[in-house]
Amino acid sequence: MRGVITCSGIIVVIALIVMIHASITGNNIRRDEVNRSLDGAMDFAFDRMGDV
């Protein structure tokens, strides 16, 4: 019985670590995507202003 409780606790801890890691990684990927998009938009706008 003690082994089952210990294994269950370890599984819960591992699941929490995986979920937290996925959340942090997802936020970083989203932030990088937004920054790249904004940089691309600014470059496009400056190129269009230079053409005028």
PDB file of N, H, CA, C and O in Angstrom:
ATOM      1  N   MET A   1       0.829  -1.199   0.000  1.00  0.00           N
ATOM      2  CA  MET A   1       0.000   0.000   0.000  1.00  0.00           C
ATOM      3  C   MET A   1       0.870   1.259   0.000  1.00  0.00           C
ATOM      4  O   MET A   1       0.577   2.247  -0.674  1.00  0.00           O
ATOM      5  N   ARG A   2       1.934   1.187   0.769  1.00  0.00           N
ATOM      6  H   ARG A   2       2.173   0.384   1.316  1.00  0.00           H
ATOM      7  CA  ARG A   2       2.827   2.349   0.849  1.00  0.00           C
ATOM      8  C   ARG A   2       3.482   2.635  -0.501  1.00  0.00           C
ATOM      9  O   ARG A   2       3.673   3.791  -0.879  1.00  0.00           O
ATOM     10  N   GLY A   3       3.824   1.563  -1.220  1.00  0.00           N
ATOM     11  H   GLY A   3       3.668   0.624  -0.913  1.00  0.00           H
ATOM     12  CA  GLY A   3       4.439   1.728  -2.538  1.00  0.00           C
ATOM     13  C   GLY A   3       3.492   2.368  -3.535  1.00  0.00           C
ATOM     14  O   GLY A   3       3.915   3.176  -4.362  1.00  0.00           O
ATOM     15  N   VAL A   4       2.217   2.016  -3.466  1.00  0.00           N
ATOM     16  H   VAL A   4       1.874   1.360  -2.795  1.00  0.00           H
ATOM     17  CA  VAL A   4       1.223   2.595  -4.370  1.00  0.00           C
ATOM     18  C   VAL A   4       1.087   4.088  -4.115  1.00  0.00           C
ATOM     19  O   VAL A   4       1.011   4.874  -5.059  1.00  0.00           O
ATOM     20  N   ILE A   5       1.054   4.483  -2.854  1.00  0.00           N
ATOM     21  H   ILE A   5       1.115   3.844  -2.087  1.00  0.00           H
ATOM     22  CA  ILE A   5       0.938   5.902  -2.502  1.00  0.00           C
ATOM     23  C   ILE A   5       2.176   6.664  -2.963  1.00  0.00           C
ATOM     24  O   ILE A   5       2.069   7.774  -3.485  1.00  0.00           O
ATOM     25  N   THR A   6       3.347   6.066  -2.769  1.00  0.00           N
ATOM     26  H   THR A   6       3.433   5.164  -2.345  1.00  0.00           H
ATOM     27  CA  THR A   6       4.588   6.719  -3.185  1.00  0.00           C
ATOM     28  C   THR A   6       4.627   6.887  -4.702  1.00  0.00           C
ATOM     29  O   THR A   6       4.980   7.957  -5.198  1.00  0.00           O
ATOM     30  N   CYS A   7       4.268   5.840  -5.438  1.00  0.00           N
ATOM     31  H   CYS A   7       3.982   4.970  -5.035  1.00  0.00           H
ATOM     32  CA  CYS A   7       4.267   5.920  -6.907  1.00  0.00           C
ATOM     33  C   CYS A   7       3.247   6.944  -7.394  1.00  0.00           C
ATOM     34  O   CYS A   7       3.519   7.688  -8.337  1.00  0.00           O
ATOM     35  N   SER A   8       2.090   6.989  -6.767  1.00  0.00           N
ATOM     36  H   SER A   8       1.870   6.385  -6.001  1.00  0.00           H
ATOM     37  CA  SER A   8       1.071   7.966  -7.154  1.00  0.00           C
ATOM     38  C   SER A   8       1.569   9.385  -6.924  1.00  0.00           C
ATOM     39  O   SER A   8       1.351  10.266  -7.757  1.00  0.00           O
ATOM     40  N   GLY A   9       2.234   9.608  -5.800  1.00  0.00           N
ATOM     41  H   GLY A   9       2.411   8.893  -5.124  1.00  0.00           H
ATOM     42  CA  GLY A   9       2.785  10.935  -5.513  1.00  0.00           C
ATOM     43  C   GLY A   9       3.825  11.346  -6.531  1.00  0.00           C
ATOM     44  O   GLY A   9       3.851  12.495  -6.971  1.00  0.00           O
ATOM     45  N   ILE A  10       4.685  10.410  -6.908  1.00  0.00           N
ATOM     46  H   ILE A  10       4.664   9.476  -6.550  1.00  0.00           H
ATOM     47  CA  ILE A  10       5.722  10.709  -7.897  1.00  0.00           C
ATOM     48  C   ILE A  10       5.087  11.026  -9.250  1.00  0.00           C
ATOM     49  O   ILE A  10       5.525  11.945  -9.941  1.00  0.00           O
ATOM     50  N   ILE A  11       4.066  10.275  -9.626  1.00  0.00           N
ATOM     51  H   ILE A  11       3.709   9.529  -9.064  1.00  0.00           H
ATOM     52  CA  ILE A  11       3.388  10.520 -10.899  1.00  0.00           C
ATOM     53  C   ILE A  11       2.736  11.901 -10.907  1.00  0.00           C
ATOM     54  O   ILE A  11       2.799  12.608 -11.913  1.00  0.00           O
ATOM     55  N   VAL A  12       2.115  12.288  -9.802  1.00  0.00           N
ATOM     56  H   VAL A  12       2.064  11.713  -8.985  1.00  0.00           H
ATOM     57  CA  VAL A  12       1.489  13.609  -9.715  1.00  0.00           C
ATOM     58  C   VAL A  12       2.540  14.705  -9.833  1.00  0.00           C
ATOM     59  O   VAL A  12       2.323  15.691 -10.538  1.00  0.00           O
ATOM     60  N   VAL A  13       3.668  14.552  -9.161  1.00  0.00           N
ATOM     61  H   VAL A  13       3.845  13.752  -8.589  1.00  0.00           H
ATOM     62  CA  VAL A  13       4.739  15.555  -9.221  1.00  0.00           C
ATOM     63  C   VAL A  13       5.276  15.669 -10.643  1.00  0.00           C
ATOM     64  O   VAL A  13       5.481  16.777 -11.138  1.00  0.00           O
ATOM     65  N   ILE A  14       5.504  14.544 -11.299  1.00  0.00           N
ATOM     66  H   ILE A  14       5.338  13.644 -10.896  1.00  0.00           H
ATOM     67  CA  ILE A  14       6.010  14.572 -12.675  1.00  0.00           C
ATOM     68  C   ILE A  14       4.995  15.239 -13.603  1.00  0.00           C
ATOM     69  O   ILE A  14       5.377  16.024 -14.470  1.00  0.00           O
ATOM     70  N   ALA A  15       3.715  14.938 -13.431  1.00  0.00           N
ATOM     71  H   ALA A  15       3.405  14.300 -12.726  1.00  0.00           H
ATOM     72  CA  ALA A  15       2.683  15.558 -14.263  1.00  0.00           C
ATOM     73  C   ALA A  15       2.656  17.069 -14.064  1.00  0.00           C
ATOM     74  O   ALA A  15       2.521  17.817 -15.032  1.00  0.00           O
ATOM     75  N   LEU A  16       2.783  17.525 -12.822  1.00  0.00           N
ATOM     76  H   LEU A  16       2.893  16.918 -12.035  1.00  0.00           H
ATOM     77  CA  LEU A  16       2.809  18.968 -12.560  1.00  0.00           C
ATOM     78  C   LEU A  16       4.015  19.631 -13.214  1.00  0.00           C
ATOM     79  O   LEU A  16       3.895  20.709 -13.796  1.00  0.00           O
ATOM     80  N   ILE A  17       5.167  18.995 -13.119  1.00  0.00           N
ATOM     81  H   ILE A  17       5.264  18.119 -12.646  1.00  0.00           H
ATOM     82  CA  ILE A  17       6.384  19.556 -13.727  1.00  0.00           C
ATOM     83  C   ILE A  17       6.212  19.660 -15.240  1.00  0.00           C
ATOM     84  O   ILE A  17       6.579  20.673 -15.835  1.00  0.00           O
ATOM     85  N   VAL A  18       5.659  18.627 -15.864  1.00  0.00           N
ATOM     86  H   VAL A  18       5.361  17.804 -15.381  1.00  0.00           H
ATOM     87  CA  VAL A  18       5.460  18.646 -17.317  1.00  0.00           C
ATOM     88  C   VAL A  18       4.485  19.750 -17.710  1.00  0.00           C
ATOM     89  O   VAL A  18       4.724  20.463 -18.684  1.00  0.00           O
ATOM     90  N   MET A  19       3.396  19.900 -16.972  1.00  0.00           N
ATOM     91  H   MET A  19       3.201  19.320 -16.181  1.00  0.00           H
ATOM     92  CA  MET A  19       2.411  20.937 -17.300  1.00  0.00           C
ATOM     93  C   MET A  19       2.986  22.336 -17.129  1.00  0.00           C
ATOM     94  O   MET A  19       2.737  23.203 -17.967  1.00  0.00           O
ATOM     95  N   ILE A  20       3.745  22.577 -16.072  1.00  0.00           N
ATOM     96  H   ILE A  20       3.948  21.873 -15.391  1.00  0.00           H
ATOM     97  CA  ILE A  20       4.362  23.891 -15.859  1.00  0.00           C
ATOM     98  C   ILE A  20       5.370  24.179 -16.965  1.00  0.00           C
ATOM     99  O   ILE A  20       5.411  25.289 -17.496  1.00  0.00           O
ATOM    100  N   HIS A  21       6.178  23.189 -17.311  1.00  0.00           N
ATOM    101  H   HIS A  21       6.145  22.287 -16.879  1.00  0.00           H
ATOM    102  CA  HIS A  21       7.173  23.363 -18.368  1.00  0.00           C
ATOM    103  C   HIS A  21       6.492  23.686 -19.700  1.00  0.00           C
ATOM    104  O   HIS A  21       6.943  24.570 -20.429  1.00  0.00           O
ATOM    105  N   ALA A  22       5.415  22.979 -20.019  1.00  0.00           N
ATOM    106  H   ALA A  22       5.048  22.261 -19.427  1.00  0.00           H
ATOM    107  CA  ALA A  22       4.696  23.222 -21.272  1.00  0.00           C
ATOM    108  C   ALA A  22       4.100  24.625 -21.290  1.00  0.00           C
ATOM    109  O   ALA A  22       4.093  25.282 -22.331  1.00  0.00           O
ATOM    110  N   SER A  23       3.607  25.083 -20.159  1.00  0.00           N
ATOM    111  H   SER A  23       3.614  24.549 -19.313  1.00  0.00           H
ATOM    112  CA  SER A  23       3.023  26.423 -20.083  1.00  0.00           C
ATOM    113  C   SER A  23       4.085  27.493 -20.311  1.00  0.00           C
ATOM    114  O   SER A  23       3.868  28.433 -21.074  1.00  0.00           O
ATOM    115  N   ILE A  24       5.220  27.353 -19.657  1.00  0.00           N
ATOM    116  H   ILE A  24       5.396  26.588 -19.036  1.00  0.00           H
ATOM    117  CA  ILE A  24       6.302  28.335 -19.803  1.00  0.00           C
ATOM    118  C   ILE A  24       6.828  28.328 -21.233  1.00  0.00           C
ATOM    119  O   ILE A  24       7.044  29.389 -21.819  1.00  0.00           O
ATOM    120  N   THR A  25       7.036  27.147 -21.793  1.00  0.00           N
ATOM    121  H   THR A  25       6.861  26.285 -21.316  1.00  0.00           H
ATOM    122  CA  THR A  25       7.537  27.041 -23.161  1.00  0.00           C
ATOM    123  C   THR A  25       6.548  27.646 -24.149  1.00  0.00           C
ATOM    124  O   THR A  25       6.953  28.339 -25.083  1.00  0.00           O
ATOM    125  N   GLY A  26       5.260  27.392 -23.956  1.00  0.00           N
ATOM    126  H   GLY A  26       4.931  26.829 -23.198  1.00  0.00           H
ATOM    127  CA  GLY A  26       4.238  27.954 -24.839  1.00  0.00           C
ATOM    128  C   GLY A  26       4.218  29.466 -24.797  1.00  0.00           C
ATOM    129  O   GLY A  26       4.063  30.112 -25.834  1.00  0.00           O
ATOM    130  N   ASN A  27       4.373  30.046 -23.605  1.00  0.00           N
ATOM    131  H   ASN A  27       4.498  29.521 -22.763  1.00  0.00           H
ATOM    132  CA  ASN A  27       4.388  31.505 -23.484  1.00  0.00           C
ATOM    133  C   ASN A  27       5.597  32.097 -24.194  1.00  0.00           C
ATOM    134  O   ASN A  27       5.482  33.126 -24.860  1.00  0.00           O
ATOM    135  N   ASN A  28       6.762  31.453 -24.056  1.00  0.00           N
ATOM    136  H   ASN A  28       6.856  30.617 -23.515  1.00  0.00           H
ATOM    137  CA  ASN A  28       7.964  31.963 -24.715  1.00  0.00           C
ATOM    138  C   ASN A  28       7.839  31.877 -26.233  1.00  0.00           C
ATOM    139  O   ASN A  28       8.243  32.797 -26.944  1.00  0.00           O
ATOM    140  N   ILE A  29       7.286  30.784 -26.726  1.00  0.00           N
ATOM    141  H   ILE A  29       6.958  30.036 -26.149  1.00  0.00           H
ATOM    142  CA  ILE A  29       7.113  30.633 -28.169  1.00  0.00           C
ATOM    143  C   ILE A  29       6.147  31.686 -28.692  1.00  0.00           C
ATOM    144  O   ILE A  29       6.385  32.274 -29.747  1.00  0.00           O
ATOM    145  N   ARG A  30       5.060  31.931 -27.965  1.00  0.00           N
ATOM    146  H   ARG A  30       4.867  31.454 -27.107  1.00  0.00           H
ATOM    147  CA  ARG A  30       4.076  32.936 -28.384  1.00  0.00           C
ATOM    148  C   ARG A  30       4.711  34.321 -28.406  1.00  0.00           C
ATOM    149  O   ARG A  30       4.485  35.082 -29.347  1.00  0.00           O
ATOM    150  N   ARG A  31       5.500  34.664 -27.392  1.00  0.00           N
ATOM    151  H   ARG A  31       5.684  34.045 -26.627  1.00  0.00           H
ATOM    152  CA  ARG A  31       6.154  35.970 -27.328  1.00  0.00           C
ATOM    153  C   ARG A  31       7.129  36.138 -28.493  1.00  0.00           C
ATOM    154  O   ARG A  31       7.183  37.204 -29.105  1.00  0.00           O
ATOM    155  N   ASP A  32       7.893  35.099 -28.800  1.00  0.00           N
ATOM    156  H   ASP A  32       7.848  34.232 -28.303  1.00  0.00           H
ATOM    157  CA  ASP A  32       8.827  35.176 -29.922  1.00  0.00           C
ATOM    158  C   ASP A  32       8.093  35.365 -31.247  1.00  0.00           C
ATOM    159  O   ASP A  32       8.537  36.130 -32.103  1.00  0.00           O
ATOM    160  N   GLU A  33       6.973  34.669 -31.414  1.00  0.00           N
ATOM    161  H   GLU A  33       6.613  34.048 -30.719  1.00  0.00           H
ATOM    162  CA  GLU A  33       6.193  34.797 -32.649  1.00  0.00           C
ATOM    163  C   GLU A  33       5.650  36.214 -32.806  1.00  0.00           C
ATOM    164  O   GLU A  33       5.677  36.771 -33.904  1.00  0.00           O
ATOM    165  N   VAL A  34       5.159  36.797 -31.720  1.00  0.00           N
ATOM    166  H   VAL A  34       5.136  36.345 -30.828  1.00  0.00           H
ATOM    167  CA  VAL A  34       4.643  38.168 -31.771  1.00  0.00           C
ATOM    168  C   VAL A  34       5.764  39.140 -32.107  1.00  0.00           C
ATOM    169  O   VAL A  34       5.576  40.042 -32.924  1.00  0.00           O
ATOM    170  N   ASN A  35       6.924  38.969 -31.488  1.00  0.00           N
ATOM    171  H   ASN A  35       7.077  38.236 -30.824  1.00  0.00           H
ATOM    172  CA  ASN A  35       8.052  39.864 -31.766  1.00  0.00           C
ATOM    173  C   ASN A  35       8.491  39.770 -33.223  1.00  0.00           C
ATOM    174  O   ASN A  35       8.767  40.790 -33.855  1.00  0.00           O
ATOM    175  N   ARG A  36       8.556  38.550 -33.761  1.00  0.00           N
ATOM    176  H   ARG A  36       8.331  37.722 -33.248  1.00  0.00           H
ATOM    177  CA  ARG A  36       8.939  38.391 -35.169  1.00  0.00           C
ATOM    178  C   ARG A  36       7.917  39.045 -36.085  1.00  0.00           C
ATOM    179  O   ARG A  36       8.280  39.693 -37.067  1.00  0.00           O
ATOM    180  N   SER A  37       6.642  38.878 -35.767  1.00  0.00           N
ATOM    181  H   SER A  37       6.346  38.352 -34.969  1.00  0.00           H
ATOM    182  CA  SER A  37       5.590  39.473 -36.598  1.00  0.00           C
ATOM    183  C   SER A  37       5.661  40.993 -36.567  1.00  0.00           C
ATOM    184  O   SER A  37       5.524  41.645 -37.602  1.00  0.00           O
ATOM    185  N   LEU A  38       5.874  41.557 -35.382  1.00  0.00           N
ATOM    186  H   LEU A  38       5.985  41.027 -34.541  1.00  0.00           H
ATOM    187  CA  LEU A  38       5.972  43.013 -35.278  1.00  0.00           C
ATOM    188  C   LEU A  38       7.200  43.535 -36.014  1.00  0.00           C
ATOM    189  O   LEU A  38       7.131  44.574 -36.671  1.00  0.00           O
ATOM    190  N   ASP A  39       8.323  42.827 -35.910  1.00  0.00           N
ATOM    191  H   ASP A  39       8.380  41.984 -35.376  1.00  0.00           H
ATOM    192  CA  ASP A  39       9.521  43.243 -36.640  1.00  0.00           C
ATOM    193  C   ASP A  39       9.278  43.210 -38.143  1.00  0.00           C
ATOM    194  O   ASP A  39       9.680  44.123 -38.864  1.00  0.00           O
ATOM    195  N   GLY A  40       8.623  42.157 -38.609  1.00  0.00           N
ATOM    196  H   GLY A  40       8.297  41.415 -38.023  1.00  0.00           H
ATOM    197  CA  GLY A  40       8.309  42.057 -40.035  1.00  0.00           C
ATOM    198  C   GLY A  40       7.380  43.170 -40.486  1.00  0.00           C
ATOM    199  O   GLY A  40       7.561  43.731 -41.567  1.00  0.00           O
ATOM    200  N   ALA A  41       6.394  43.492 -39.671  1.00  0.00           N
ATOM    201  H   ALA A  41       6.248  43.037 -38.793  1.00  0.00           H
ATOM    202  CA  ALA A  41       5.460  44.563 -40.021  1.00  0.00           C
ATOM    203  C   ALA A  41       6.170  45.912 -40.072  1.00  0.00           C
ATOM    204  O   ALA A  41       5.911  46.718 -40.965  1.00  0.00           O
ATOM    205  N   MET A  42       7.059  46.160 -39.120  1.00  0.00           N
ATOM    206  H   MET A  42       7.270  45.505 -38.394  1.00  0.00           H
ATOM    207  CA  MET A  42       7.805  47.424 -39.119  1.00  0.00           C
ATOM    208  C   MET A  42       8.722  47.508 -40.336  1.00  0.00           C
ATOM    209  O   MET A  42       8.810  48.560 -40.968  1.00  0.00           O
ATOM    210  N   ASP A  43       9.404  46.416 -40.671  1.00  0.00           N
ATOM    211  H   ASP A  43       9.333  45.560 -40.158  1.00  0.00           H
ATOM    212  CA  ASP A  43      10.263  46.412 -41.855  1.00  0.00           C
ATOM    213  C   ASP A  43       9.451  46.684 -43.116  1.00  0.00           C
ATOM    214  O   ASP A  43       9.871  47.458 -43.977  1.00  0.00           O
ATOM    215  N   PHE A  44       8.289  46.046 -43.221  1.00  0.00           N
ATOM    216  H   PHE A  44       7.948  45.418 -42.522  1.00  0.00           H
ATOM    217  CA  PHE A  44       7.430  46.263 -44.384  1.00  0.00           C
ATOM    218  C   PHE A  44       6.979  47.714 -44.465  1.00  0.00           C
ATOM    219  O   PHE A  44       6.982  48.311 -45.541  1.00  0.00           O
ATOM    220  N   ALA A  45       6.589  48.285 -43.319  1.00  0.00           N
ATOM    221  H   ALA A  45       6.587  47.800 -42.444  1.00  0.00           H
ATOM    222  CA  ALA A  45       6.117  49.674 -43.303  1.00  0.00           C
ATOM    223  C   ALA A  45       7.234  50.631 -43.714  1.00  0.00           C
ATOM    224  O   ALA A  45       6.998  51.563 -44.483  1.00  0.00           O
ATOM    225  N   PHE A  46       8.451  50.406 -43.207  1.00  0.00           N
ATOM    226  H   PHE A  46       8.643  49.649 -42.583  1.00  0.00           H
ATOM    227  CA  PHE A  46       9.567  51.280 -43.580  1.00  0.00           C
ATOM    228  C   PHE A  46       9.904  51.131 -45.060  1.00  0.00           C
ATOM    229  O   PHE A  46      10.228  52.116 -45.723  1.00  0.00           O
ATOM    230  N   ASP A  47       9.830  49.907 -45.584  1.00  0.00           N
ATOM    231  H   ASP A  47       9.567  49.107 -45.045  1.00  0.00           H
ATOM    232  CA  ASP A  47      10.083  49.706 -47.010  1.00  0.00           C
ATOM    233  C   ASP A  47       9.044  50.433 -47.854  1.00  0.00           C
ATOM    234  O   ASP A  47       9.387  51.055 -48.860  1.00  0.00           O
ATOM    235  N   ARG A  48       7.788  50.361 -47.458  1.00  0.00           N
ATOM    236  H   ARG A  48       7.510  49.855 -46.641  1.00  0.00           H
ATOM    237  CA  ARG A  48       6.725  51.034 -48.209  1.00  0.00           C
ATOM    238  C   ARG A  48       6.878  52.551 -48.123  1.00  0.00           C
ATOM    239  O   ARG A  48       6.627  53.252 -49.103  1.00  0.00           O
ATOM    240  N   MET A  49       7.288  53.066 -46.959  1.00  0.00           N
ATOM    241  H   MET A  49       7.492  52.497 -46.163  1.00  0.00           H
ATOM    242  CA  MET A  49       7.491  54.511 -46.824  1.00  0.00           C
ATOM    243  C   MET A  49       8.667  54.962 -47.676  1.00  0.00           C
ATOM    244  O   MET A  49       8.655  56.073 -48.206  1.00  0.00           O
ATOM    245  N   GLY A  50       9.685  54.112 -47.815  1.00  0.00           N
ATOM    246  H   GLY A  50       9.694  53.209 -47.385  1.00  0.00           H
ATOM    247  CA  GLY A  50      10.837  54.454 -48.632  1.00  0.00           C
ATOM    248  C   GLY A  50      10.516  54.479 -50.112  1.00  0.00           C
ATOM    249  O   GLY A  50      11.173  55.184 -50.878  1.00  0.00           O
ATOM    250  N   ASP A  51       9.511  53.716 -50.526  1.00  0.00           N
ATOM    251  H   ASP A  51       8.976  53.144 -49.904  1.00  0.00           H
ATOM    252  CA  ASP A  51       9.128  53.669 -51.937  1.00  0.00           C
ATOM    253  C   ASP A  51       8.373  54.915 -52.368  1.00  0.00           C
ATOM    254  O   ASP A  51       8.320  55.220 -53.559  1.00  0.00           O
ATOM    255  N   VAL A  52       7.794  55.636 -51.432  1.00  0.00           N
ATOM    256  H   VAL A  52       7.837  55.389 -50.464  1.00  0.00           H
ATOM    257  CA  VAL A  52       6.961  56.802 -51.771  1.00  0.00           C
ATOM    258  C   VAL A  52       7.813  57.988 -52.106  1.00  0.00           C
ATOM    259  O   VAL A  52       7.287  59.058 -52.416  1.00  0.00           O
TER     260      VAL A  52
END
